[in-house]
Amino acid sequence: MDARVTWSKGLSFTGEAESGFRVPLGGDPSVGGADDGLRPMELIAIGIAGCTAMDVISILQKKRQQVTAFEVVLRAGRAPDHPKIFTKLEIEYVVVGDQIEESAVQRAIQLSEERYCPAIAMFREVAPLSLSYRIQDAGE
């Protein structure tokens, strides 16, 4: 996989990967940035959440679960001092649908964590990881 980050001005960049999609990167004003793009660590958090989200929703669809809404919320603790690495990751899966089977959700999360998601596999080596889920009936 190849990626490229091109400088625009100040702390403003454009990131691009093999897929051809682009994403603006920017710094916080407190460090001289223009607040005009995602922070790199935000992209890493989004990448972790997105990786497992794609796994879980794909597995739930294969299990014929009637999911009507789905989101993955990632909360990352960070070290107070530089390099301000992630010190813990809490991932919550919120599954909304009709007659969602709890066992299907548990298995989908387990497969993502243990087998499919490379982002979780990498980060569980360096930071404590906790996973939780909520299932809501679509009528609520």
C-alpha positions, 0 to 999 in steps of 0.5 A: 500500500502506498500513501502520499502527503503533500504540503500546501502551506503552514501545517496544511496538507493533502493526504492521498492513498492508492484508492485515489481519495484525498483527505485534508490534514491540518493542525490545531491553531494552538500549534500554528495550524489553520484548523483546516483538516483532520489531525493525523491521530484522528485519521488513525482513530477513524481507520481503526473504527472503520476497519472493524466496522466494515468487518462487523457489518459485513458479517452481520449481513452474511448472517442475515441480521436486519440491521437498520443503523450501525455505528462504531464509536472509538474512544482513545486515551492519549499520553499527556506528553509527546509523542502523545501515543494512544494509551488505551482504546475503547470501541463500542458497537451500536447495532440497531435493527429488527430482532438482532441476535446477540450471538451474531453480534458477539461473533461478528465482533470476535471475528473482526478482533481476532481474525480480520481487522489488521488495525485492531491486531496492530493496536492491541499489541501496544495499548489496552483494548476494550470492546463493548456493544449495544443492540437497540430495537429499530422501533425504539 
